[in-house]
Amino acid sequence: MSSLDFLNQRRSTPSRQLGLPGPSPDQLRTILAAAMRVPDHGKLAPWRILAIDGEARFALGRFAARRALQIDPAAPAAAIEKDHQRFAHAPLVLTVIAAPQPHPKVPEIEQILSAGSVCFALLQAAQALGFGAQWLTGWPAYDDAVGKHLGLTDGESIVGFIHVGTAKDPTPERVRPAVDSRFSVWCP
C-alpha cells in the first residue's frame, strides 16, 4: 500500500469496538516516536502524553462517574454508567495534554494546534501498526476536577483521549466531505 493510500484509508474505530491486545511496550514507543514529529513552531514541545492502561482505566471511569454525579445529582443512571465505562474498552488510553508556554513569537493557538497534531499522529501511527484508535474528548476533557485528578498543572488542558486497541470488527467507511465543498482558491 502506498503512503497516500494509507492516508486515504484512515478512519477511527469506536472505542467500544476496541479490545485486547493493545500495543506492546516497543509498539507504544514506536507510536510515541511518530507523535514527536508533529509541526512545532519554536521547538517548544508544548504538550505531553499521559498513558492510562490496566486498572487505571477503571479507576478513571469510577472518578468520572462520581464527578458526573457531583455536576448533576439528577443525572440518569444510564449516563452515569456510560461515564463509568468511558475508559474501560480500549486497553490503552493516551491522554494528550496541551502545555502552552509564553513565547514572544509563538502564539498559544499554534501551540495548542501542535498538541492537536500529536493526537492525529498517534491515530495514524496506531493504525500503521494495525491497531484501531479513536480520538475522543467529551466533558471529562474540559472538566477542571478531571484535569486535576490526572495531574494537570495551571495552563494545561486535555486536547484528546486517544483510545488504542485491536478492532473487534472491521470499521466501516463513512461518508467524507467532497473536496470541492471544502476547498476554494482565493482571488483578490
Backbone as CSV, one residue per row, in Angstrom:
resi,resn,N_x,N_y,N_z,CA_x,CA_y,CA_z,C_x,C_y,C_z
1,MET,0.855,-1.175,0.000,0.000,0.000,0.000,0.900,1.237,0.000
2,SER,0.584,2.190,-0.843,1.364,3.428,-0.866,1.017,4.273,0.355
3,SER,1.892,5.220,0.664,1.648,6.115,1.801,0.360,6.893,1.615
4,LEU,0.104,7.338,0.382,-1.115,8.098,0.126,-2.358,7.217,0.274
5,ASP,-2.280,5.969,-0.180,-3.396,5.046,0.016,-3.669,4.845,1.506
6,PHE,-2.589,4.697,2.290,-2.747,4.532,3.737,-3.474,5.740,4.327
7,LEU,-3.044,6.958,3.974,-3.679,8.165,4.500,-5.145,8.246,4.094
8,ASN,-5.446,7.825,2.878,-6.825,7.884,2.390,-7.718,6.794,2.980
9,GLN,-7.139,5.859,3.703,-7.931,4.820,4.360,-8.023,5.019,5.872
10,ARG,-7.483,6.122,6.368,-7.526,6.385,7.805,-8.964,6.516,8.272
11,ARG,-9.269,5.880,9.374,-10.599,6.000,9.957,-10.498,5.709,11.451
12,SER,-11.439,6.219,12.176,-11.484,5.973,13.612,-12.284,4.704,13.880
13,THR,-11.815,3.922,14.836,-12.547,2.764,15.305,-13.186,3.158,16.630
14,PRO,-14.503,3.094,16.742,-15.135,3.486,18.001,-14.520,2.768,19.198
15,SER,-14.307,3.505,20.272,-13.627,2.944,21.443,-14.324,1.692,21.974
16,ARG,-15.644,1.638,21.850,-16.385,0.464,22.331,-16.078,-0.789,21.504
17,GLN,-15.494,-0.611,20.331,-15.149,-1.751,19.480,-13.672,-2.119,19.592
18,LEU,-12.973,-1.529,20.558,-11.555,-1.822,20.738,-11.354,-2.758,21.916
19,GLY,-10.461,-3.707,21.747,-10.172,-4.651,22.823,-8.712,-5.054,22.803
20,LEU,-8.420,-6.124,23.500,-7.054,-6.650,23.540,-6.714,-7.336,22.236
21,PRO,-5.468,-7.401,21.850,-4.342,-6.803,22.558,-4.168,-5.330,22.212
22,GLY,-3.526,-4.646,23.119,-3.085,-3.282,22.867,-1.632,-3.317,22.425
23,PRO,-1.058,-2.159,22.210,0.348,-2.130,21.790,1.278,-2.695,22.869
24,SER,2.300,-3.398,22.420,3.362,-3.847,23.322,4.176,-2.612,23.736
25,PRO,5.023,-2.722,24.732,5.863,-1.567,25.080,6.689,-1.041,23.900
26,ASP,7.232,-1.936,23.082,8.001,-1.485,21.916,7.110,-0.798,20.888
27,GLN,5.922,-1.355,20.664,4.999,-0.719,19.722,4.548,0.644,20.243
28,LEU,4.326,0.751,21.541,3.949,2.038,22.111,5.063,3.059,21.905
29,ARG,6.298,2.665,22.106,7.425,3.590,21.874,7.450,4.037,20.407
30,THR,7.158,3.133,19.497,7.117,3.479,18.074,6.009,4.485,17.806
31,ILE,4.842,4.273,18.386,3.712,5.202,18.225,4.075,6.565,18.790
32,LEU,4.660,6.581,19.982,5.040,7.845,20.611,6.115,8.577,19.815
33,ALA,7.082,7.835,19.273,8.141,8.462,18.476,7.553,9.144,17.244
34,ALA,6.565,8.520,16.627,5.920,9.145,15.461,5.220,10.438,15.860
35,ALA,4.634,10.462,17.048,3.910,11.648,17.514,4.853,12.812,17.805
36,MET,6.116,12.534,18.045,7.083,13.603,18.322,7.479,14.379,17.065
37,ARG,7.008,13.931,15.913,7.412,14.538,14.643,6.399,15.559,14.120
38,VAL,5.503,16.009,14.968,4.480,16.963,14.534,5.075,18.351,14.333
39,PRO,4.390,19.215,13.562,4.842,20.599,13.444,4.879,21.244,14.829
40,ASP,5.933,22.018,15.077,6.142,22.598,16.402,6.957,23.880,16.265
41,HIS,6.279,24.977,15.952,6.919,26.282,15.801,7.678,26.637,17.076
42,GLY,8.948,26.928,16.941,9.763,27.299,18.082,10.371,26.120,18.827
43,LYS,10.087,24.909,18.380,10.601,23.690,19.027,10.310,23.696,20.528
44,LEU,9.093,24.051,20.880,8.705,24.164,22.284,8.182,22.856,22.882
45,ALA,7.752,21.932,22.036,7.086,20.701,22.500,6.048,21.055,23.565
46,PRO,5.037,21.845,23.167,4.066,22.353,24.143,2.949,21.367,24.458
47,TRP,3.307,20.145,24.747,2.365,19.087,25.030,3.086,17.971,25.767
48,ARG,2.281,17.128,26.347,2.805,15.897,26.946,1.729,14.826,26.810
49,ILE,2.136,13.571,26.971,1.236,12.435,26.775,1.241,11.595,28.046
50,LEU,0.055,11.300,28.520,-0.129,10.515,29.738,-0.809,9.205,29.354
51,ALA,-0.165,8.080,29.628,-0.752,6.769,29.329,-1.637,6.328,30.484
52,ILE,-2.823,5.833,30.133,-3.753,5.272,31.111,-4.079,3.865,30.625
53,ASP,-3.652,2.857,31.395,-3.927,1.482,30.996,-4.215,0.637,32.224
54,GLY,-4.496,-0.621,31.996,-4.759,-1.533,33.101,-5.854,-1.021,34.025
55,GLU,-5.652,-1.215,35.321,-6.630,-0.814,36.335,-6.852,0.699,36.340
56,ALA,-5.863,1.468,35.937,-6.005,2.933,35.926,-7.190,3.376,35.065
57,ARG,-7.496,2.640,33.991,-8.651,2.972,33.143,-9.955,2.893,33.931
58,PHE,-10.072,1.856,34.735,-11.286,1.658,35.524,-11.373,2.678,36.657
59,ALA,-10.225,2.980,37.261,-10.203,3.990,38.321,-10.633,5.350,37.770
60,LEU,-10.179,5.692,36.570,-10.587,6.957,35.967,-12.082,6.946,35.648
61,GLY,-12.591,5.822,35.195,-14.031,5.703,34.947,-14.846,5.875,36.223
62,ARG,-14.369,5.293,37.317,-15.072,5.471,38.591,-15.061,6.942,39.003
63,PHE,-13.908,7.595,38.817,-13.827,9.016,39.157,-14.779,9.829,38.277
64,ALA,-14.807,9.532,36.981,-15.684,10.268,36.059,-17.146,10.096,36.450
65,ALA,-17.534,8.889,36.850,-18.921,8.659,37.259,-19.256,9.450,38.526
66,ARG,-18.342,9.446,39.492,-18.581,10.225,40.721,-18.661,11.719,40.403
67,ARG,-17.773,12.174,39.541,-17.752,13.591,39.177,-19.024,13.973,38.427
68,ALA,-19.488,13.109,37.543,-20.726,13.382,36.807,-21.897,13.557,37.775
69,LEU,-21.922,12.761,38.826,-22.983,12.895,39.833,-22.841,14.184,40.647
70,GLN,-21.602,14.619,40.863,-21.391,15.908,41.537,-21.929,17.049,40.679
71,ILE,-21.667,16.966,39.393,-22.108,18.007,38.467,-23.621,18.019,38.357
72,ASP,-24.206,16.817,38.234,-25.657,16.709,38.077,-26.183,15.543,38.916
73,PRO,-26.568,15.814,40.173,-27.075,14.739,41.031,-28.310,14.029,40.472
74,ALA,-28.995,14.658,39.527,-30.188,14.044,38.937,-29.888,13.347,37.611
75,ALA,-28.615,13.146,37.306,-28.254,12.507,36.031,-28.844,11.103,35.956
76,PRO,-29.324,10.720,34.774,-29.883,9.371,34.621,-28.816,8.298,34.881
77,ALA,-29.250,7.186,35.413,-28.339,6.075,35.713,-27.567,5.631,34.481
78,ALA,-28.215,5.654,33.304,-27.537,5.237,32.068,-26.367,6.162,31.738
79,ALA,-26.523,7.460,31.987,-25.446,8.420,31.720,-24.279,8.186,32.681
80,ILE,-24.590,7.905,33.926,-23.541,7.642,34.915,-22.805,6.351,34.573
81,GLU,-23.527,5.332,34.146,-22.888,4.078,33.747,-21.998,4.290,32.522
82,LYS,-22.428,5.130,31.587,-21.596,5.446,30.419,-20.287,6.087,30.862
83,ASP,-20.364,7.012,31.813,-19.141,7.635,32.315,-18.269,6.626,33.054
84,HIS,-18.903,5.710,33.782,-18.172,4.665,34.497,-17.382,3.792,33.519
85,GLN,-17.947,3.539,32.345,-17.320,2.666,31.340,-16.505,3.440,30.292
86,ARG,-16.476,4.744,30.397,-15.889,5.622,29.377,-14.470,5.231,28.962
87,PHE,-13.655,4.769,29.889,-12.254,4.450,29.599,-11.969,2.951,29.674
88,ALA,-13.009,2.132,29.738,-12.858,0.704,30.021,-12.662,-0.171,28.788
89,HIS,-12.945,0.317,27.607,-12.983,-0.555,26.433,-11.607,-0.803,25.830
90,ALA,-10.950,0.230,25.357,-9.629,0.075,24.755,-8.615,-0.237,25.853
91,PRO,-7.637,-1.080,25.573,-6.654,-1.416,26.603,-5.685,-0.272,26.930
92,LEU,-5.641,0.738,26.068,-4.726,1.867,26.297,-5.435,3.161,25.919
93,VAL,-5.333,4.148,26.796,-5.834,5.488,26.505,-4.662,6.445,26.679
94,LEU,-4.302,7.115,25.599,-3.232,8.112,25.636,-3.872,9.487,25.757
95,THR,-3.605,10.161,26.851,-4.178,11.472,27.097,-3.178,12.513,26.635
96,VAL,-3.570,13.310,25.640,-2.690,14.354,25.116,-3.049,15.655,25.824
97,ILE,-2.030,16.236,26.423,-2.199,17.432,27.239,-1.439,18.578,26.594
98,ALA,-2.174,19.654,26.275,-1.526,20.864,25.753,-0.898,21.583,26.937
99,ALA,0.342,21.993,26.766,1.078,22.706,27.806,1.726,23.939,27.189
100,PRO,0.902,24.907,26.753,1.470,26.084,26.089,2.362,26.897,27.029
101,GLN,3.357,27.504,26.412,4.335,28.298,27.149,4.331,29.721,26.616
102,PRO,4.502,30.708,27.486,4.598,32.079,26.977,5.795,32.194,26.024
103,HIS,5.556,32.789,24.865,6.629,32.939,23.878,6.312,34.155,23.013
104,PRO,7.280,35.002,22.781,7.002,36.233,22.018,6.666,36.005,20.544
105,LYS,7.068,34.859,19.987,6.849,34.622,18.561,5.915,33.460,18.256
106,VAL,5.530,32.695,19.271,4.700,31.516,19.036,3.405,31.683,19.843
107,PRO,2.326,32.097,19.171,1.066,32.287,19.887,0.557,30.980,20.507
108,GLU,-0.229,31.119,21.557,-0.776,29.953,22.251,-1.567,29.056,21.300
109,ILE,-2.314,29.635,20.394,-3.121,28.820,19.481,-2.244,27.888,18.652
110,GLU,-1.070,28.350,18.230,-0.178,27.474,17.465,0.315,26.320,18.321
111,GLN,0.527,26.571,19.591,0.984,25.520,20.489,-0.124,24.493,20.736
112,ILE,-1.336,24.967,20.852,-2.471,24.053,21.041,-2.708,23.239,19.765
113,LEU,-2.550,23.881,18.616,-2.684,23.140,17.360,-1.601,22.074,17.237
114,SER,-0.404,22.356,17.731,0.657,21.353,17.730,0.241,20.159,18.586
115,ALA,-0.376,20.426,19.746,-0.863,19.328,20.597,-1.949,18.531,19.873
116,GLY,-2.823,19.228,19.148,-3.833,18.528,18.358,-3.197,17.660,17.284
117,SER,-2.107,18.140,16.721,-1.388,17.338,15.725,-0.826,16.069,16.350
118,VAL,-0.425,16.137,17.611,0.039,14.939,18.316,-1.086,13.907,18.349
119,CYS,-2.300,14.357,18.631,-3.443,13.433,18.648,-3.578,12.719,17.305
120,PHE,-3.521,13.482,16.235,-3.694,12.886,14.917,-2.530,11.959,14.565
121,ALA,-1.328,12.348,14.941,-0.164,11.493,14.668,-0.274,10.174,15.438
122,LEU,-0.785,10.227,16.678,-0.981,8.990,17.437,-1.976,8.072,16.734
123,LEU,-3.073,8.655,16.218,-4.055,7.858,15.480,-3.413,7.172,14.278
124,GLN,-2.660,7.947,13.497,-2.051,7.393,12.291,-1.019,6.321,12.618
125,ALA,-0.200,6.572,13.631,0.830,5.597,13.985,0.208,4.310,14.501
126,ALA,-0.836,4.426,15.323,-1.509,3.222,15.814,-2.083,2.419,14.652
127,GLN,-2.720,3.110,13.707,-3.299,2.414,12.557,-2.201,1.792,11.702
128,ALA,-1.068,2.473,11.560,0.035,1.934,10.758,0.555,0.617,11.343
129,LEU,0.418,0.457,12.663,0.852,-0.788,13.307,-0.264,-1.827,13.385
130,GLY,-1.411,-1.518,12.776,-2.504,-2.487,12.721,-3.524,-2.364,13.837
131,PHE,-3.430,-1.329,14.650,-4.393,-1.132,15.731,-5.522,-0.218,15.275
132,GLY,-6.619,-0.292,15.989,-7.683,0.674,15.833,-7.481,1.759,16.876
133,ALA,-7.997,2.948,16.586,-7.854,4.046,17.543,-8.965,5.063,17.323
134,GLN,-9.277,5.794,18.384,-10.271,6.862,18.294,-9.844,8.010,19.193
135,TRP,-9.970,9.232,18.676,-9.685,10.462,19.410,-11.007,10.954,19.979
136,LEU,-11.106,10.957,21.297,-12.311,11.426,21.967,-11.970,12.543,22.946
137,THR,-12.968,13.351,23.237,-12.843,14.342,24.301,-13.989,14.104,25.268
138,GLY,-15.154,14.685,25.014,-16.274,14.579,25.941,-16.040,15.500,27.127
139,TRP,-17.036,15.590,27.980,-16.950,16.537,29.085,-15.726,16.336,29.969
140,PRO,-15.207,15.083,30.174,-14.040,14.946,31.059,-12.805,15.709,30.573
141,ALA,-12.694,15.911,29.275,-11.532,16.641,28.757,-11.548,18.102,29.167
142,TYR,-12.722,18.623,29.488,-12.855,20.047,29.765,-13.177,20.341,31.226
143,ASP,-13.199,19.306,32.047,-13.570,19.478,33.446,-12.314,19.674,34.296
144,ASP,-12.269,20.754,35.056,-11.096,21.057,35.878,-10.807,19.974,36.913
145,ALA,-11.848,19.389,37.489,-11.631,18.345,38.500,-10.985,17.106,37.879
146,VAL,-11.402,16.736,36.680,-10.772,15.605,35.991,-9.319,15.942,35.693
147,GLY,-9.073,17.143,35.188,-7.701,17.558,34.908,-6.826,17.506,36.150
148,LYS,-7.344,18.007,37.244,-6.585,17.979,38.499,-6.327,16.538,38.924
149,HIS,-7.333,15.683,38.793,-7.198,14.267,39.143,-6.083,13.606,38.323
150,LEU,-5.923,14.038,37.084,-4.889,13.478,36.201,-3.543,14.189,36.339
151,GLY,-3.476,15.188,37.206,-2.194,15.847,37.456,-1.871,17.011,36.548
152,LEU,-2.874,17.558,35.853,-2.603,18.726,35.023,-2.244,19.911,35.911
153,THR,-1.386,20.768,35.406,-0.985,21.960,36.127,-1.676,23.170,35.514
154,ASP,-1.544,24.316,36.168,-2.156,25.544,35.662,-1.703,25.799,34.225
155,GLY,-2.654,26.143,33.377,-2.359,26.438,31.984,-2.398,25.232,31.069
156,GLU,-2.446,24.021,31.624,-2.527,22.818,30.793,-3.986,22.473,30.538
157,SER,-4.227,21.787,29.421,-5.578,21.333,29.093,-5.498,20.042,28.289
158,ILE,-6.532,19.235,28.427,-6.606,17.978,27.672,-7.146,18.293,26.288
159,VAL,-6.421,17.870,25.264,-6.916,18.051,23.896,-7.438,16.750,23.301
160,GLY,-7.173,15.636,23.956,-7.727,14.398,23.449,-7.369,13.192,24.284
161,PHE,-8.321,12.269,24.347,-8.097,10.933,24.869,-8.021,10.031,23.635
162,ILE,-6.868,9.453,23.377,-6.687,8.585,22.214,-6.794,7.139,22.687
163,HIS,-7.903,6.491,22.350,-8.166,5.105,22.743,-7.528,4.198,21.687
164,VAL,-6.701,3.251,22.131,-5.954,2.386,21.213,-6.135,0.932,21.608
165,GLY,-6.422,0.091,20.625,-6.549,-1.346,20.854,-6.748,-2.068,19.543
166,THR,-7.150,-3.288,19.637,-7.414,-4.101,18.452,-8.910,-4.050,18.149
167,ALA,-9.222,-3.749,16.900,-10.628,-3.664,16.489,-11.260,-5.053,16.559
168,LYS,-12.418,-5.123,17.198,-13.154,-6.390,17.294,-13.803,-6.749,15.965
169,ASP,-14.184,-5.736,15.201,-14.804,-5.916,13.889,-14.214,-4.879,12.940
170,PRO,-14.274,-5.126,11.627,-13.807,-4.105,10.685,-14.621,-2.814,10.852
171,THR,-13.925,-1.711,10.760,-14.600,-0.415,10.880,-15.092,0.016,9.512
172,PRO,-16.391,0.236,9.363,-16.901,0.648,8.047,-16.478,2.079,7.713
173,GLU,-16.387,2.337,6.462,-16.094,3.695,5.977,-17.325,4.541,6.195
174,ARG,-17.114,5.821,6.386,-18.231,6.757,6.495,-18.129,7.760,5.351
175,VAL,-19.213,8.460,5.112,-19.222,9.469,4.056,-18.292,10.606,4.473
176,ARG,-17.436,11.018,3.569,-16.491,12.118,3.808,-16.938,13.319,2.995
177,PRO,-16.583,14.518,3.424,-16.947,15.708,2.647,-16.320,15.662,1.251
178,ALA,-17.049,16.139,0.277,-16.486,16.270,-1.074,-15.432,17.375,-1.037
179,VAL,-14.315,17.147,-1.681,-13.226,18.126,-1.678,-13.735,19.504,-2.090
180,ASP,-14.506,19.565,-3.159,-14.966,20.865,-3.660,-15.890,21.599,-2.691
181,SER,-16.488,20.877,-1.748,-17.361,21.542,-0.773,-16.559,22.231,0.330
182,ARG,-15.263,21.938,0.418,-14.427,22.495,1.474,-13.175,23.195,0.949
183,PHE,-13.087,23.366,-0.377,-11.885,23.942,-0.968,-12.248,25.043,-1.944
184,SER,-11.473,26.104,-1.914,-11.637,27.174,-2.901,-10.285,27.853,-3.083
185,VAL,-10.208,28.674,-4.090,-8.988,29.445,-4.360,-9.322,30.906,-4.148
186,TRP,-8.544,31.561,-3.317,-8.766,32.980,-3.060,-8.185,33.820,-4.198
187,CYS,-8.966,34.747,-4.664,-8.516,35.676,-5.706,-8.834,37.098,-5.232
188,PRO,-7.843,37.983,-5.147,-8.107,39.369,-4.724,-8.904,40.146,-5.757
